[in-house]
Amino acid sequence: MTGVIMKFFVTSMLMWIAPVAILYAFNHDLIPGKIGFLIRDFLLQGVTQLSPHSLTLLSGFVAVISVNIVIAFYIYMAIKEPSDKHEPDPAFLAEAKASVSQSAGKVGDSSLSLKKEE
């Protein structure tokens, strides 16, 4: 259980930190200065100067993509987790079965009473 909580905590923090860091880096000219050739050559196809409006749009787009990457990473980790490792609580299972059988009995009784009234 601790491993699941830790994975959730780490990915939640990444989903908060990654977009904020990307927006901060774009707004303070850290990303275009450091890896600007990648952005210009691959994403923007040779555009050398971006207007502030275009830079804001690009940084927002990259921030949204980073959140989607973190979500995909979390889904991948959840899929790779072994399913036989988790055992449900027997008391919970017994209570759930009793609740389902009790509600199934009530549904059957109410349908019979409706048929009698008709």
All heavy atoms as an XYZ file, in Angstrom:
906
protein
N       0.816     -1.191      0.000
C       0.000      0.000      0.000
C       0.863      1.260      0.000
O       0.531      2.241     -0.635
C      -0.931     -0.031      1.210
C      -1.866      1.133      1.250
S      -3.014      1.084     -0.104
C      -4.508      1.417      0.735
N       1.983      1.212      0.679
C       2.868      2.366      0.744
C       3.445      2.695     -0.627
O       3.596      3.864     -0.974
C       4.013      2.108      1.744
O       3.430      1.711      2.983
C       4.847      3.337      1.946
N       3.734      1.668     -1.423
C       4.270      1.881     -2.760
C       3.284      2.598     -3.659
O       3.661      3.466     -4.447
N       2.009      2.253     -3.543
C       0.976      2.887     -4.349
C       0.845      4.356     -3.972
O       0.758      5.231     -4.837
C      -0.373      2.147     -4.181
C      -1.488      2.890     -4.858
C      -0.266      0.735     -4.699
N       0.852      4.622     -2.677
C       0.731      6.004     -2.213
C       1.945      6.819     -2.654
O       1.817      7.968     -3.069
C       0.548      6.040     -0.685
C      -0.811      5.436     -0.325
C       0.662      7.453     -0.145
C      -1.038      5.239      1.150
N       3.120      6.206     -2.592
C       4.337      6.906     -3.011
C       4.304      7.213     -4.512
O       4.663      8.328     -4.928
C       5.574      6.079     -2.659
C       6.844      6.822     -2.934
S       6.892      8.378     -2.052
C       7.990      7.971     -0.766
N       3.873      6.253     -5.327
C       3.762      6.500     -6.775
C       2.773      7.615     -7.058
O       3.017      8.489     -7.893
C       3.322      5.231     -7.499
C       4.377      4.172     -7.589
C       3.840      2.942     -8.273
C       4.808      1.800     -8.183
N       4.262      0.559     -8.762
N       1.644      7.595     -6.364
C       0.644      8.623     -6.545
C       1.182      9.992     -6.137
O       0.972     10.992     -6.836
C      -0.620      8.288     -5.744
C      -1.704      9.305     -5.878
C      -2.440      9.409     -7.037
C      -1.981     10.176     -4.837
C      -3.434     10.358     -7.168
C      -2.971     11.132     -4.951
C      -3.706     11.219     -6.124
N       1.893     10.046     -5.014
C       2.457     11.302     -4.537
C       3.483     11.854     -5.521
O       3.463     13.045     -5.849
C       3.084     11.102     -3.151
C       3.704     12.342     -2.595
C       2.915     13.374     -2.126
C       5.077     12.475     -2.557
C       3.496     14.534     -1.615
C       5.660     13.621     -2.056
C       4.868     14.656     -1.584
N       4.369     10.994     -6.004
C       5.416     11.443     -6.932
C       4.809     11.957     -8.228
O       5.178     13.035     -8.717
C       6.432     10.306     -7.197
C       7.350     10.636     -8.360
C       7.243     10.034     -5.942
N       3.874     11.216     -8.802
C       3.283     11.671    -10.057
C       2.426     12.915     -9.851
O       2.367     13.780    -10.724
C       2.456     10.557    -10.725
O       1.509     10.040     -9.793
C       3.338      9.446    -11.234
N       1.773     13.031     -8.709
C       1.003     14.248     -8.430
C       1.920     15.460     -8.338
O       1.593     16.538     -8.855
C       0.218     14.100     -7.132
O      -0.751     13.097     -7.256
N       3.055     15.285     -7.700
C       4.012     16.388     -7.602
C       4.581     16.737     -8.981
O       4.753     17.907     -9.303
C       5.146     16.041     -6.636
C       4.689     15.946     -5.181
S       3.827     17.403     -4.580
C       5.110     18.621     -4.640
N       4.860     15.727     -9.786
C       5.354     15.993    -11.142
C       4.312     16.715    -11.984
O       4.658     17.578    -12.801
C       5.765     14.691    -11.831
C       7.120     14.127    -11.456
C       7.334     12.770    -12.121
C       8.230     15.084    -11.830
N       3.044     16.358    -11.798
C       1.984     17.019    -12.559
C       1.847     18.480    -12.142
O       1.331     19.291    -12.906
C       0.645     16.298    -12.369
C       0.552     15.046    -13.186
S      -0.954     14.096    -12.996
C      -2.225     15.266    -12.784
N       2.281     18.842    -10.970
C       2.239     20.223    -10.529
C       3.534     20.951    -10.875
O       3.499     22.089    -11.335
C       2.000     20.264     -9.016
C       1.895     21.646     -8.483
C       0.801     22.449     -8.519
C       2.931     22.407     -7.855
N       1.092     23.654     -7.943
C       2.398     23.659     -7.520
C       4.258     22.139     -7.537
C       3.137     24.643     -6.890
C       4.994     23.121     -6.906
C       4.436     24.350     -6.591
N       4.653     20.295    -10.676
C       5.949     20.959    -10.835
C       6.336     21.132    -12.314
O       6.839     22.193    -12.698
C       7.043     20.175    -10.077
C       6.813     20.306     -8.579
C       8.435     20.664    -10.439
C       7.704     19.408     -7.747
N       6.111     20.118    -13.139
C       6.560     20.174    -14.533
C       5.972     21.360    -15.298
O       6.723     22.132    -15.915
C       6.263     18.855    -15.235
N       4.645     21.559    -15.299
C       4.126     22.699    -16.068
C       4.562     24.053    -15.506
O       4.857     24.972    -16.272
C       2.608     22.558    -15.995
C       2.317     21.340    -15.255
C       3.574     20.740    -14.764
N       4.635     24.164    -14.188
C       5.059     25.432    -13.593
C       6.513     25.717    -13.952
O       6.876     26.849    -14.292
C       4.849     25.411    -12.057
C       5.485     26.618    -11.401
C       3.365     25.347    -11.741
N       7.353     24.695    -13.914
C       8.765     24.877    -14.279
C       8.905     25.242    -15.754
O       9.719     26.104    -16.111
C       9.546     23.602    -13.975
N       8.108     24.620    -16.601
C       8.163     24.928    -18.039
C       7.710     26.364    -18.286
O       8.348     27.111    -19.035
C       7.328     23.921    -18.835
C       8.042     22.563    -18.851
C       7.076     24.406    -20.256
C       7.218     21.438    -19.398
N       6.613     26.767    -17.675
C       6.140     28.142    -17.855
C       7.152     29.146    -17.317
O       7.418     30.175    -17.942
C       4.785     28.324    -17.164
C       3.613     27.596    -17.811
C       2.380     27.708    -16.938
C       3.341     28.127    -19.194
N       7.739     28.853    -16.167
C       8.753     29.733    -15.600
C       9.965     29.834    -16.526
O      10.485     30.924    -16.768
C       9.188     29.228    -14.220
C      10.242     30.078    -13.580
C       9.896     31.225    -12.882
C      11.595     29.742    -13.675
C      10.869     32.016    -12.299
C      12.568     30.527    -13.101
C      12.200     31.673    -12.415
O      13.171     32.459    -11.854
N      10.398     28.704    -17.040
C      11.576     28.700    -17.904
C      11.321     29.466    -19.200
O      12.187     30.217    -19.667
C      11.985     27.265    -18.209
N      10.143     29.317    -19.773
C       9.837     30.053    -20.990
C       9.723     31.547    -20.711
O      10.206     32.368    -21.492
C       8.525     29.553    -21.612
C       8.727     28.496    -22.651
C       8.661     27.157    -22.317
C       8.969     28.827    -23.972
C       8.835     26.183    -23.264
C       9.151     27.856    -24.926
C       9.083     26.525    -24.580
N       9.068     31.916    -19.621
C       8.862     33.336    -19.326
C      10.142     34.050    -18.893
O      10.220     35.270    -18.976
C       7.784     33.505    -18.250
C       6.411     33.185    -18.788
O       6.163     33.302    -19.984
N       5.522     32.768    -17.914
N      11.132     33.306    -18.432
C      12.402     33.911    -18.028
C      13.535     33.591    -19.005
O      14.709     33.667    -18.660
C      12.767     33.468    -16.600
C      11.864     34.064    -15.579
N      10.631     33.531    -15.279
C      11.998     35.167    -14.808
C      10.044     34.268    -14.355
N      10.861     35.269    -14.047
N      13.180     33.227    -20.223
C      14.127     32.959    -21.314
C      15.176     31.914    -20.970
O      16.324     32.009    -21.376
C      14.820     34.245    -21.766
C      13.840     35.219    -22.392
O      12.874     34.747    -23.030
O      14.028     36.434    -22.231
N      14.814     30.919    -20.202
C      15.748     29.845    -19.886
C      15.711     28.752    -20.949
O      16.742     28.195    -21.298
C      15.439     29.255    -18.509
C      15.547     30.218    -17.329
C      15.116     29.525    -16.052
C      16.956     30.743    -17.214
N      14.529     28.411    -21.432
C      14.422     27.335    -22.418
C      14.875     27.775    -23.802
O      15.708     27.118    -24.405
C      13.000     26.735    -22.441
C      12.786     25.941    -21.167
C      12.784     25.848    -23.662
C      11.457     25.269    -21.036
N      14.377     28.893    -24.350
C      14.867     29.259    -25.679
C      16.369     29.555    -25.700
O      17.014     29.335    -26.708
C      14.058     30.512    -26.021
C      12.807     30.351    -25.257
C      13.226     29.704    -23.968
N      16.934     30.006    -24.588
C      18.365     30.260    -24.559
C      19.175     28.984    -24.516
O      20.225     28.876    -25.119
N      18.709     27.977    -23.795
C      19.479     26.752    -23.605
C      19.271     25.749    -24.738
O      20.202     25.177    -25.256
C      19.105     26.089    -22.275
C      19.350     26.963    -21.078
C      20.815     27.132    -20.833
C      21.014     27.981    -19.587
N      22.352     28.438    -19.433
N      18.029     25.493    -25.073
C      17.760     24.503    -26.122
C      16.909     25.124    -27.230
O      16.052     24.489    -27.812
C      17.077     23.250    -25.542
C      15.832     23.614    -24.748
C      18.025     22.423    -24.742
C      15.045     22.417    -24.288
N      17.174     26.374    -27.503
C      16.420     27.079    -28.533
C      16.585     26.468    -29.915
O      15.657     26.518    -30.726
N      17.742     25.900    -30.183
C      17.931     25.296    -31.502
C      16.974     24.132    -31.717
O      16.498     23.923    -32.836
C      19.391     24.856    -31.708
C      19.765     23.621    -30.952
C      19.689     22.380    -31.567
C      20.210     23.688    -29.638
C      20.046     21.233    -30.875
C      20.557     22.549    -28.949
C      20.474     21.316    -29.561
N      16.679     23.381    -30.678
C      15.708     22.289    -30.818
C      14.323     22.821    -31.111
O      13.622     22.320    -31.990
C      15.670     21.441    -29.545
C      16.867     20.562    -29.261
C      16.729     19.903    -27.903
C      17.010     19.513    -30.344
N      13.923     23.848    -30.392
C      12.590     24.416    -30.595
C      12.500     25.044    -31.980
O      11.541     24.815    -32.709
C      12.272     25.446    -29.495
C      12.199     24.738    -28.145
C      10.975     26.178    -29.787
C      12.130     25.666    -26.963
N      13.513     25.815    -32.355
C      13.471     26.491    -33.659
C      13.569     25.506    -34.811
O      12.841     25.612    -35.788
C      14.596     27.516    -33.742
C      14.316     28.773    -32.963
C      15.328     29.846    -33.298
N      16.665     29.480    -32.843
C      17.147     29.783    -31.650
N      16.396     30.424    -30.788
N      18.363     29.429    -31.309
N      14.462     24.551    -34.723
C      14.693     23.660    -35.851
C      13.606     22.603    -36.007
O      13.180     22.320    -37.122
C      16.055     22.968    -35.723
C      17.193     23.957    -35.892
O      16.929     25.075    -36.379
O      18.320     23.608    -35.521
N      13.144     22.024    -34.915
C      12.203     20.925    -35.018
C      10.751     21.364    -34.881
O       9.903     20.918    -35.636
C      12.518     19.846    -33.977
C      13.856     19.213    -34.188
C      14.866     19.372    -33.257
C      14.126     18.496    -35.329
C      16.108     18.800    -33.452
C      15.368     17.922    -35.535
C      16.368     18.081    -34.596
N      10.458     22.230    -33.935
C       9.073     22.627    -33.711
C       8.659     23.825    -34.548
O       7.565     23.856    -35.095
C       8.837     22.932    -32.224
C       9.007     21.768    -31.271
C       8.825     22.236    -29.839
C       8.010     20.680    -31.585
N       9.521     24.818    -34.652
C       9.129     26.060    -35.305
C       9.726     26.217    -36.694
O       9.479     27.213    -37.354
C       9.538     27.254    -34.431
C       8.934     27.222    -33.024
C       9.472     28.376    -32.210
C       7.435     27.278    -33.093
N      10.502     25.299    -37.147
C      11.045     25.227    -38.503
C      11.767     26.497    -38.922
O      11.449     27.127    -39.928
C       9.944     24.886    -39.496
C       9.316     23.552    -39.198
C       7.954     23.386    -39.812
O       7.400     24.312    -40.362
N       7.423     22.190    -39.724
N      12.725     26.905    -38.104
C      13.610     27.993    -38.487
C      13.199     29.367    -38.011
O      13.873     30.346    -38.311
N      12.122     29.515    -37.285
C      11.737     30.823    -36.769
C      12.712     31.194    -35.653
O      12.912     30.431    -34.721
C      10.285     30.791    -36.238
C       9.922     32.127    -35.603
C       9.328     30.433    -37.347
N      13.331     32.371    -35.766
C      14.350     32.720    -34.785
C      13.811     33.530    -33.626
O      14.234     33.350    -32.499
C      15.504     33.498    -35.451
O      14.947     34.653    -36.080
C      16.214     32.631    -36.462
N      12.888     34.438    -33.859
C      12.352     35.278    -32.795
C      10.861     35.022    -32.659
O      10.139     34.982    -33.645
C      12.579     36.753    -33.101
C      14.025     37.164    -33.092
C      14.638     37.025    -31.717
O      13.983     37.237    -30.714
N      15.910     36.663    -31.675
N      10.417     34.842    -31.427
C       8.999     34.643    -31.161
C       8.433     35.885    -30.487
O       9.081     36.491    -29.645
C       8.792     33.442    -30.234
C       9.118     32.071    -30.789
C       8.985     31.028    -29.692
C       8.197     31.737    -31.933
N       7.220     36.233    -30.865
C       6.550     37.334    -30.177
C       6.172     36.852    -28.775
O       6.080     35.644    -28.534
C       5.309     37.759    -30.954
O       4.332     36.734    -30.901
N       5.938     37.753    -27.845
C       5.541     37.327    -26.499
C       4.253     36.495    -26.505
O       4.118     35.551    -25.733
C       5.352     38.641    -25.741
C       6.192     39.624    -26.470
C       6.173     39.191    -27.905
N       3.339     36.841    -27.393
C       2.088     36.077    -27.491
C       2.367     34.648    -27.952
O       1.849     33.683    -27.384
C       1.132     36.778    -28.457
C      -0.171     36.080    -28.624
N      -1.130     36.033    -27.635
C      -0.678     35.374    -29.666
C      -2.162     35.345    -28.054
N      -1.918     34.931    -29.287
N       3.206     34.504    -28.969
C       3.545     33.168    -29.473
C       4.326     32.367    -28.443
O       4.129     31.154    -28.315
C       4.366     33.284    -30.758
O       3.620     33.920    -31.762
N       5.195     33.031    -27.710
C       5.972     32.350    -26.670
C       5.065     31.846    -25.559
O       5.245     30.733    -25.058
C       7.037     33.288    -26.110
C       8.056     32.664    -25.178
C       8.866     31.615    -25.913
C       8.969     33.736    -24.622
N       4.061     32.651    -25.206
C       3.104     32.231    -24.183
C       2.302     31.023    -24.661
O       2.091     30.073    -23.910
C       2.151     33.388    -23.824
O       2.924     34.483    -23.361
C       1.159     32.976    -22.764
N       1.862     31.059    -25.919
C       1.114     29.920    -26.471
C       1.974     28.666    -26.519
O       1.522     27.569    -26.161
C       0.591     30.251    -27.866
C      -0.579     31.221    -27.931
C      -0.908     31.559    -29.374
C      -1.793     30.645    -27.249
N       3.213     28.819    -26.948
C       4.108     27.671    -27.037
C       4.400     27.095    -25.654
O       4.362     25.873    -25.458
C       5.420     28.059    -27.722
C       6.458     26.951    -27.858
C       5.933     25.838    -28.752
C       7.755     27.505    -28.392
N       4.644     27.961    -24.670
C       4.936     27.461    -23.327
C       3.719     26.776    -22.721
O       3.848     25.753    -22.052
C       5.416     28.594    -22.421
O       4.389     29.548    -22.217
N       2.525     27.307    -22.954
C       1.307     26.655    -22.469
C       1.097     25.303    -23.115
O       0.726     24.329    -22.448
N       1.339     25.226    -24.417
C       1.202     23.958    -25.138
C       2.185     22.917    -24.602
O       1.806     21.772    -24.335
C       1.425     24.193    -26.634
C       1.340     22.949    -27.460
C       0.127     22.326    -27.684
C       2.481     22.401    -28.026
C       0.046     21.171    -28.442
C       2.417     21.257    -28.779
C       1.190     20.635    -28.992
N       3.421     23.302    -24.401
C       4.432     22.375    -23.897
C       4.104     21.965    -22.458
O       4.292     20.801    -22.073
C       5.848     22.994    -24.003
C       6.878     22.128    -23.334
C       6.211     23.195    -25.466
N       3.559     22.883    -21.654
C       3.179     22.552    -20.278
C       2.047     21.532    -20.260
O       2.063     20.583    -19.464
C       2.770     23.817    -19.524
N       1.074     21.700    -21.130
C      -0.039     20.736    -21.210
C       0.469     19.375    -21.671
O       0.068     18.332    -21.133
C      -1.146     21.266    -22.145
C      -2.162     20.192    -22.473
C      -1.832     22.460    -21.514
N       1.361     19.360    -22.639
C       1.948     18.098    -23.105
C       2.709     17.422    -21.970
O       2.643     16.194    -21.815
C       2.871     18.346    -24.321
C       2.054     18.843    -25.508
C       3.648     17.099    -24.695
C       1.009     17.881    -26.010
N       3.410     18.202    -21.147
C       4.164     17.590    -20.035
C       3.228     16.925    -19.029
O       3.544     15.853    -18.507
C       5.037     18.640    -19.336
O       4.248     19.533    -18.577
N       2.071     17.522    -18.763
C       1.111     16.898    -17.851
C       0.586     15.603    -18.447
O       0.452     14.588    -17.749
C      -0.047     17.878    -17.531
C      -1.169     17.167    -16.803
C       0.459     19.035    -16.702
N       0.310     15.599    -19.738
C      -0.162     14.373    -20.393
C       0.899     13.281    -20.364
O       0.570     12.095    -20.219
C      -0.600     14.663    -21.828
C      -1.908     15.404    -21.877
O      -2.831     15.091    -21.132
N      -1.997     16.391    -22.737
N       2.148     13.647    -20.478
C       3.231     12.657    -20.391
C       3.297     12.062    -18.993
O       3.463     10.847    -18.822
C       4.574     13.292    -20.805
C       4.563     13.556    -22.312
C       5.749     12.415    -20.415
C       5.736     14.372    -22.808
N       3.134     12.896    -17.967
C       3.147     12.396    -16.587
C       1.961     11.457    -16.349
O       2.106     10.406    -15.716
C       3.145     13.562    -15.576
C       2.953     13.070    -14.159
C       4.438     14.349    -15.685
N       0.785     11.806    -16.866
C      -0.395     10.942    -16.721
C      -0.154      9.607    -17.420
O      -0.472      8.545    -16.872
C      -1.649     11.639    -17.264
C      -2.028     12.812    -16.354
C      -2.815     10.659    -17.389
C      -3.116     13.697    -16.912
N       0.408      9.646    -18.625
C       0.705      8.402    -19.350
C       1.714      7.554    -18.572
O       1.590      6.321    -18.515
C       1.235      8.724    -20.742
N       2.693      8.194    -17.962
C       3.680      7.482    -17.152
C       3.011      6.810    -15.952
O       3.307      5.662    -15.622
C       4.773      8.460    -16.698
C       5.805      7.857    -15.802
C       6.704      6.914    -16.291
C       5.898      8.229    -14.471
C       7.667      6.351    -15.458
C       6.845      7.681    -13.639
C       7.732      6.735    -14.132
N       2.088      7.496    -15.308
C       1.371      6.930    -14.162
C       0.508      5.741    -14.595
O       0.467      4.716    -13.918
C       0.507      8.006    -13.499
C      -0.183      7.526    -12.256
C       0.539      7.285    -11.097
C      -1.552      7.305    -12.233
C      -0.079      6.843     -9.941
C      -2.183      6.864    -11.079
C      -1.447      6.640     -9.941
O      -2.072      6.191     -8.816
N      -0.148      5.861    -15.736
C      -0.959      4.755    -16.260
C      -0.067      3.561    -16.575
O      -0.407      2.411    -16.273
C      -1.762      5.206    -17.485
C      -2.843      6.200    -17.053
C      -2.375      4.019    -18.214
C      -3.557      6.867    -18.197
N       1.095      3.820    -17.171
C       2.037      2.739    -17.484
C       2.495      2.027    -16.209
O       2.544      0.794    -16.158
C       3.236      3.301    -18.250
C       4.313      2.284    -18.502
C       4.165      1.330    -19.494
C       5.478      2.272    -17.735
C       5.154      0.381    -19.720
C       6.467      1.333    -17.950
C       6.302      0.396    -18.946
O       7.277     -0.538    -19.165
N       2.804      2.806    -15.170
C       3.218      2.191    -13.905
C       2.085      1.359    -13.301
O       2.329      0.302    -12.732
C       3.650      3.268    -12.899
C       4.989      3.867    -13.213
S       5.687      4.925    -11.913
C       4.317      5.784    -11.237
N       0.851      1.826    -13.428
C      -0.288      1.084    -12.882
C      -0.525     -0.208    -13.652
O      -0.855     -1.244    -13.058
C      -1.544      1.948    -12.921
N      -0.337     -0.180    -14.959
C      -0.528     -1.383    -15.769
C       0.553     -2.415    -15.468
O       0.283     -3.616    -15.422
C      -0.549     -1.023    -17.269
C      -1.835     -0.283    -17.594
C      -0.394     -2.251    -18.140
C      -1.890      0.273    -19.005
N       1.769     -1.967    -15.246
C       2.882     -2.880    -14.990
C       2.870     -3.462    -13.582
O       3.600     -4.398    -13.298
C       4.224     -2.163    -15.233
C       4.510     -1.943    -16.685
C       4.646     -3.278    -17.369
C       4.967     -3.147    -18.813
N       5.033     -4.426    -19.480
N       2.050     -2.932    -12.699
C       1.990     -3.448    -11.337
C       1.320     -4.819    -11.334
O       0.296     -5.011    -11.975
C       1.184     -2.470    -10.471
C       1.282     -2.756     -9.014
C       0.697     -1.622     -8.210
O       1.264     -0.523     -8.241
O      -0.331     -1.858     -7.564
N       1.887     -5.802    -10.640
C       1.300     -7.149    -10.654
C      -0.079     -7.164     -9.990
O      -0.282     -6.587     -8.933
C       2.293     -7.991     -9.864
C       3.132     -7.034     -9.116
C       3.092     -5.731     -9.833
N      -1.024     -7.829    -10.640
C      -2.394     -7.852    -10.130
C      -2.573     -8.870     -9.007
O      -3.479     -8.739     -8.190
C      -3.371     -8.147    -11.258
O      -3.092     -9.413    -11.810
N      -1.730     -9.895     -8.945
C      -1.882    -10.906     -7.897
C      -1.312    -10.443     -6.556
O      -1.483    -11.107     -5.543
C      -1.213    -12.211     -8.325
C       0.282    -12.043     -8.589
O       0.733    -10.886     -8.740
O       0.976    -13.063     -8.664
N      -0.666     -9.304     -6.548
C      -0.054     -8.788     -5.328
C      -1.094     -8.263     -4.337
O      -0.876     -8.276     -3.142
C       0.911     -7.667     -5.722
C       1.708     -7.086     -4.578
C       2.783     -6.176     -5.119
C       2.437     -4.742     -4.841
N       3.479     -3.809     -5.228
N      -2.234     -7.843     -4.835
C      -3.246     -7.228     -3.980
C      -4.340     -8.234     -3.617
O      -4.930     -8.859     -4.473
C      -3.873     -6.024     -4.684
C      -2.863     -4.997     -5.075
N      -2.219     -4.210     -4.157
C      -2.366     -4.643     -6.271
C      -1.393     -3.415     -4.769
N      -1.456     -3.654     -6.060
N      -4.580     -8.373     -2.350
C      -5.636     -9.242     -1.839
C      -6.684     -8.383     -1.150
O      -6.358     -7.586     -0.274
C      -5.055    -10.243     -0.820
C      -4.118    -11.256     -1.413
C      -4.824    -12.285     -2.274
O      -5.993    -12.603     -1.986
O      -4.217    -12.747     -3.235
N      -7.959     -8.519     -1.530
C      -8.985     -7.726     -0.858
C      -9.204     -8.198      0.577
O      -8.972     -9.354      0.915
C     -10.234     -7.950     -1.705
C      -9.970     -9.175     -2.495
C      -8.484     -9.314     -2.615
N      -9.657     -7.299      1.403
C      -9.918     -7.585      2.804
C     -11.109     -8.536      2.913
O     -12.179     -8.254      2.361
C     -10.206     -6.283      3.541
C     -10.388     -6.480      5.024
O      -9.843     -7.456      5.560
O     -11.073     -5.645      5.644
N     -10.986     -9.686      3.599
C     -12.092    -10.649      3.698
C     -13.331    -10.065      4.375
O     -14.456    -10.367      3.980
C     -11.519    -11.800      4.511
C     -10.050    -11.636      4.482
C      -9.773    -10.200      4.218
N     -13.153     -9.231      5.380
C     -14.307     -8.620      6.052
C     -15.065     -7.710      5.092
O     -16.297     -7.693      5.065
C     -13.848     -7.835      7.277
N     -14.317     -6.966      4.277
C     -14.954     -6.096      3.290
C     -15.721     -6.915      2.258
O     -16.838     -6.555      1.868
C     -13.898     -5.223      2.601
C     -14.445     -4.416      1.468
C     -15.187     -3.277      1.710
C     -14.229     -4.801      0.149
C     -15.698     -2.529      0.671
C     -14.744     -4.058     -0.894
C     -15.478     -2.915     -0.632
N     -15.120     -8.015      1.788
C     -15.795     -8.873      0.806
C     -17.083     -9.456      1.360
O     -18.114     -9.483      0.675
C     -14.863    -10.006      0.361
C     -13.781     -9.632     -0.635
C     -12.915    -10.847     -0.934
C     -14.382     -9.102     -1.907
N     -17.057     -9.927      2.601
C     -18.254    -10.495      3.211
C     -19.346     -9.436      3.353
O     -20.522     -9.694      3.052
C     -17.911    -11.085      4.576
N     -18.958     -8.248      3.754
C     -19.938     -7.164      3.905
C     -20.509     -6.747      2.542
O     -21.707     -6.485      2.416
C     -19.247     -5.977      4.569
C     -20.180     -4.889      5.009
C     -19.428     -3.801      5.760
O     -18.578     -4.129      6.612
O     -19.722     -2.624      5.485
N     -19.674     -6.711      1.525
C     -20.141     -6.342      0.191
C     -21.086     -7.395     -0.366
O     -22.117     -7.060     -0.969
C     -18.947     -6.157     -0.746
N     -20.768     -8.671     -0.177
C     -21.644     -9.741     -0.660
C     -22.993     -9.700      0.044
O     -24.040     -9.887     -0.578
C     -20.978    -11.107     -0.467
C     -19.868    -11.379     -1.446
C     -19.231    -12.726     -1.196
C     -18.048    -12.946     -2.127
N     -17.379    -14.207     -1.869
N     -22.979     -9.446      1.335
C     -24.232     -9.353      2.088
C     -25.062     -8.169      1.599
O     -26.284     -8.266      1.445
C     -23.948     -9.223      3.577
N     -24.414     -7.066      1.321
C     -25.110     -5.879      0.836
C     -25.713     -6.119     -0.542
O     -26.848     -5.728     -0.808
C     -24.135     -4.706      0.780
O     -24.733     -3.597      0.183
N     -24.981     -6.786     -1.424
C     -25.483     -7.077     -2.770
C     -26.650     -8.052     -2.709
O     -27.669     -7.862     -3.381
C     -24.343     -7.623     -3.668
C     -24.883     -8.197     -4.956
C     -23.344     -6.525     -3.958
N     -26.531     -9.085     -1.894
C     -27.634    -10.053     -1.812
C     -28.860     -9.418     -1.168
O     -29.995     -9.718     -1.552
C     -27.198    -11.294     -1.028
O     -26.899    -10.955      0.303
N     -28.663     -8.532     -0.217
C     -29.789     -7.851      0.424
C     -30.476     -6.912     -0.561
O     -31.698     -6.888     -0.649
C     -29.304     -7.062      1.636
C     -30.416     -6.390      2.403
C     -29.879     -5.592      3.573
O     -28.703     -5.233      3.603
N     -30.750     -5.317      4.531
N     -29.701     -6.158     -1.353
C     -30.303     -5.240     -2.326
C     -30.939     -6.007     -3.474
O     -31.946     -5.583     -4.026
C     -29.269     -4.246     -2.841
O     -28.259     -4.917     -3.562
N     -30.406     -7.171     -3.838
C     -31.014     -7.992     -4.895
C     -32.355     -8.535     -4.430
O     -33.303     -8.625     -5.216
C     -30.074     -9.132     -5.287
N     -32.470     -8.885     -3.177
C     -33.737     -9.358     -2.633
C     -34.783     -8.263     -2.621
O     -35.953     -8.486     -2.913
N     -34.379     -7.044     -2.290
C     -35.303     -5.923     -2.268
C     -35.776     -5.564     -3.663
O     -36.933     -5.228     -3.867
C     -34.645     -4.703     -1.624
C     -34.495     -4.805     -0.137
C     -33.882     -3.537      0.417
C     -33.730     -3.639      1.926
N     -33.113     -2.426      2.482
N     -34.913     -5.644     -4.655
C     -35.292     -5.340     -6.034
C     -36.315     -6.359     -6.528
O     -37.299     -6.019     -7.163
C     -34.044     -5.311     -6.957
C     -34.443     -5.243     -8.407
C     -33.159     -4.144     -6.599
N     -36.106     -7.607     -6.219
C     -37.054     -8.651     -6.638
C     -38.411     -8.465     -5.971
O     -39.454     -8.642     -6.600
N     -38.458     -8.101     -4.704
C     -39.714     -7.890     -3.986
C     -40.477     -6.702     -4.540
O     -41.693     -6.752     -4.696
C     -39.460     -7.676     -2.497
C     -38.939     -8.935     -1.800
O     -39.108    -10.025     -2.374
O     -38.340     -8.796     -0.717
N     -39.774     -5.642     -4.883
C     -40.474     -4.452     -5.372
C     -41.050     -4.687     -6.764
O     -42.110     -4.171     -7.094
C     -39.524     -3.250     -5.389
O     -38.476     -3.468     -6.278
N     -40.377     -5.475     -7.580
C     -40.935     -5.773     -8.900
C     -42.156     -6.656     -8.796
O     -43.094     -6.525     -9.579
C     -39.864     -6.411     -9.806
O     -39.482     -7.666     -9.280
N     -42.178     -7.563     -7.809
C     -43.379     -8.391     -7.611
C     -44.542     -7.549     -7.140
O     -45.685     -7.749     -7.577
C     -43.075     -9.503     -6.596
C     -42.164    -10.636     -7.058
C     -41.881    -11.587     -5.897
C     -42.791    -11.395     -8.210
N     -44.286     -6.610     -6.251
C     -45.377     -5.771     -5.762
C     -45.918     -4.873     -6.864
O     -47.112     -4.585     -6.902
C     -44.926     -4.951     -4.554
O     -43.900     -4.065     -4.940
N     -45.058     -4.430     -7.778
C     -45.529     -3.634     -8.890
C     -46.423     -4.455     -9.823
O     -47.424     -3.979    -10.327
C     -44.342     -3.060     -9.682
C     -43.570     -1.935     -9.034
C     -42.369     -1.551     -9.897
C     -44.466     -0.716     -8.830
N     -46.061     -5.716    -10.052
C     -46.867     -6.587    -10.911
C     -48.205     -6.868    -10.252
O     -49.239     -6.938    -10.927
C     -46.126     -7.891    -11.186
C     -44.971     -7.734    -12.125
C     -44.277     -9.058    -12.375
C     -43.068     -8.851    -13.261
N     -42.358    -10.114    -13.477
N     -48.250     -7.008     -8.929
C     -49.506     -7.262     -8.229
C     -50.420     -6.060     -8.340
O     -51.634     -6.219     -8.448
C     -49.227     -7.599     -6.764
C     -48.611     -8.947     -6.558
C     -48.361     -9.198     -5.086
C     -47.650    -10.532     -4.870
N     -47.370    -10.757     -3.452
N     -49.863     -4.852     -8.260
C     -50.690     -3.650     -8.327
C     -51.313     -3.480     -9.705
O     -52.411     -2.961     -9.844
C     -49.868     -2.425     -7.962
C     -49.510     -2.351     -6.496
C     -48.634     -1.149     -6.189
O     -48.473     -0.275     -7.065
O     -48.136     -1.075     -5.057
N     -50.629     -3.905    -10.747
C     -51.149     -3.750    -12.108
C     -52.279     -4.709    -12.303
O     -53.284     -4.545    -12.840
C     -50.051     -4.031    -13.137
C     -48.997     -2.971    -13.145
C     -47.876     -3.328    -14.114
O     -47.879     -4.397    -14.725
O     -46.977     -2.493    -14.240
